[in-house]
């Protein structure tokens, strides 16, 4: 039996090594794909900043590709109303409430638990953008929910 056990152990070890190699190959390919995509996005960011008459600094390029692009991707991929009806229906005070809620989650996760919270961070970017675009005058103060009873 010891021989059979040794053969089984060697077989398991070989299968584990093969799985690790396959994972590493996939990871390397995914990393290459990611690096290629990132390069394309950075080149597009440079063109965009140039077209807007801005000097494309590395910091601005990274802000555009690593912060704003993920925020815009959510807007394009989640199926929201293409004209902004979703966020406009909240009113500017509703936007502030959502921003506060996201900030509290980021604080709890990142400050207290020391865990990066990309989802709420990106949502906060989007809600901040909505508020900027609303200028607190182009949409209703309270939106569809109306003035809360406790105010």
C-alpha positions in Angstrom: 0.0 0.0 0.0 2.7 2.5 0.7 3.6 2.4 -3.0 0.0 3.1 -4.0 -0.1 6.0 -1.5 3.1 7.4 -2.9 1.8 7.2 -6.5 -1.5 8.8 -5.4 0.4 11.6 -3.6 2.6 12.2 -6.6 -0.4 12.3 -8.9 -2.1 14.8 -6.7 1.1 16.9 -6.5 1.4 16.8 -10.3 -2.2 17.8 -10.8 -1.7 20.7 -8.3 1.4 21.9 -10.1 -0.4 21.7 -13.4 -3.3 23.7 -12.0 -0.9 26.3 -10.6 0.9 26.6 -14.0 -2.4 26.9 -15.8 -3.5 29.7 -13.4 -0.2 31.5 -13.8 -0.5 31.3 -17.6 -4.0 32.6 -17.4 -2.9 35.4 -15.0 0.0 36.4 -17.2 -2.4 36.6 -20.3 -5.0 38.5 -18.3 -2.2 40.9 -17.1 -1.0 41.3 -20.6 -4.6 42.0 -21.8 -5.1 44.5 -18.9 -1.8 46.2 -19.6 -2.8 46.5 -23.3 -6.2 47.9 -22.4 -4.7 50.3 -19.9 -2.3 51.6 -22.5 -5.1 52.2 -25.0 -7.1 54.1 -22.3 -4.1 56.2 -21.4 -3.5 57.1 -25.0 -7.1 58.1 -25.4 -6.9 60.1 -22.2 -3.9 62.1 -23.6 -5.9 62.8 -26.8 -9.0 63.8 -24.8 -7.0 66.2 -22.6 -5.2 67.6 -25.6 -8.6 68.1 -27.4 -9.8 70.0 -24.3 -6.8 72.2 -24.4 -5.4 70.8 -21.2 -1.7 69.8 -20.7 -1.9 66.0 -20.1 0.1 65.4 -17.0 0.7 61.8 -15.8 -1.4 62.5 -12.7 -4.3 63.8 -14.8 -4.1 60.8 -17.2 -4.2 58.4 -14.3 -7.1 60.3 -12.7 -9.1 60.1 -15.9 -8.3 56.4 -16.6 -8.3 55.0 -13.0 -11.0 57.0 -11.3 -13.3 58.7 -13.9 -13.3 55.9 -16.5 -14.6 53.3 -14.0 -17.3 55.7 -12.8 -18.4 56.4 -16.4 -18.3 52.6 -17.2 -21.0 52.2 -14.5 -23.2 54.8 -16.1 -22.8 53.2 -19.5 -23.2 49.5 -18.4 -25.8 49.5 -15.7 -28.7 50.5 -17.9 -29.6 53.7 -16.2 -31.8 56.2 -18.1 -29.5 57.7 -20.8 -30.8 61.2 -20.1 -30.2 61.1 -16.3 -33.8 60.6 -15.2 -32.6 58.2 -12.4 -30.4 60.7 -10.6 -32.5 63.8 -11.5 -35.5 62.2 -9.8 -33.6 62.2 -6.5 -33.3 66.0 -6.3 -30.1 67.6 -5.2 -30.8 66.9 -1.5 -31.3 63.2 -2.4 -27.9 63.3 -4.2 -26.3 64.8 -1.0 -27.9 62.0 1.1 -26.5 59.3 -1.3 -23.1 60.9 -1.2 -23.2 60.9 2.6 -24.3 57.3 2.7 -21.4 56.3 0.4 -18.9 58.3 2.4 -20.1 56.6 5.6 -19.6 53.2 4.0 -16.1 54.2 2.7 -15.2 55.5 6.2 -16.4 52.3 7.8 -14.6 50.0 5.4 -11.4 51.9 4.6 -10.8 53.9 7.8 -12.0 51.5 10.4 -11.5 48.1 8.7 -8.6 49.1 6.5 -10.2 47.6 3.4 -10.3 49.4 0.1 -13.9 50.0 -1.0 -13.8 50.6 -4.7 -17.6 50.2 -5.2 -18.7 53.0 -2.9 -15.8 55.1 -3.9 -16.8 55.0 -7.6 -20.4 55.6 -6.6 -19.3 58.7 -4.6 -17.5 60.0 -7.7 -20.7 59.5 -9.8 -23.0 61.2 -7.2 -20.5 64.1 -6.9 -20.6 64.4 -10.7 -24.4 64.4 -10.7 -24.4 67.2 -8.0 -22.0 69.2 -10.0 -24.0 68.9 -13.1 -27.3 69.8 -11.3 -25.7 73.0 -9.9 -28.4 72.6 -7.2 -30.8 74.5 -9.5 -31.4 72.5 -12.6 -33.3 69.8 -10.7 -35.8 69.8 -7.9 -34.6 70.3 -4.3 -36.2 67.1 -3.0 -36.9 65.2 -6.2 -39.7 62.6 -6.5 -39.7 61.7 -2.8 -40.8 65.2 -1.7 -39.9 66.9 1.6 -39.4 64.3 4.3 -42.0 64.5 7.1 -39.4 64.9 9.8 -38.1 68.2 8.4 
